[in-house]
Amino acid sequence: MKKDIHPDYFQSTIRCACGSVVEVGATKKDISVEICSKCHPFFTGKQKLVDTAGRIERFRRKYAEFEARNKKESV
């Protein structure tokens, strides 16, 4: 390997929102994640309710001006 081109490698801690903590080697010191293998529906076999309505509303608010402008141009 070439010298001085690789990032520093640390013993890192990954913390999940569910409370799970995993010690790994990584290029960042501390990593925070929202979902891990202990709480992900694929691994647990339980279906988890995801807030898709909030995402849709956020999208509609973001592009409401764009839609209004297109309606004015088409009239």
DAZIUR-V793338 format. One record per backbone hydrogen bond with DSSP energy under -1.0 kcal/mol. CO is the residue of the C=O (numbers start at 1). NH is the residue of the N-H. E is the energy in kcal/mol with one decimal. If there is no record, write none. Layout:
# DAZIUR-V793338
co->CO nh->NH e->E
co->CO nh->NH e->E
This chain:
# DAZIUR-V793338
co->10 nh->26 e->-2.4
co->12 nh->24 e->-2.5
co->13 nh->31 e->-2.7
co->14 nh->22 e->-2.3
co->15 nh->33 e->-2.7
co->16 nh->19 e->-1.5
co->20 nh->16 e->-2.6
co->22 nh->14 e->-3.1
co->24 nh->12 e->-3.8
co->26 nh->10 e->-3.4
co->29 nh->13 e->-1.4
co->31 nh->15 e->-2.8
co->36 nh->40 e->-1.7
co->40 nh->44 e->-2.3
co->41 nh->45 e->-2.1
co->50 nh->52 e->-2.0
co->52 nh->56 e->-2.3
co->53 nh->57 e->-2.5
co->54 nh->58 e->-2.1
co->55 nh->59 e->-2.1
co->56 nh->60 e->-2.5
co->57 nh->61 e->-2.4
co->58 nh->62 e->-2.0
co->59 nh->63 e->-2.0
co->63 nh->67 e->-2.1
co->64 nh->68 e->-2.3
co->65 nh->69 e->-2.2
co->66 nh->70 e->-1.9
co->67 nh->71 e->-2.0
co->68 nh->72 e->-1.8
co->69 nh->73 e->-1.8
co->70 nh->74 e->-1.7
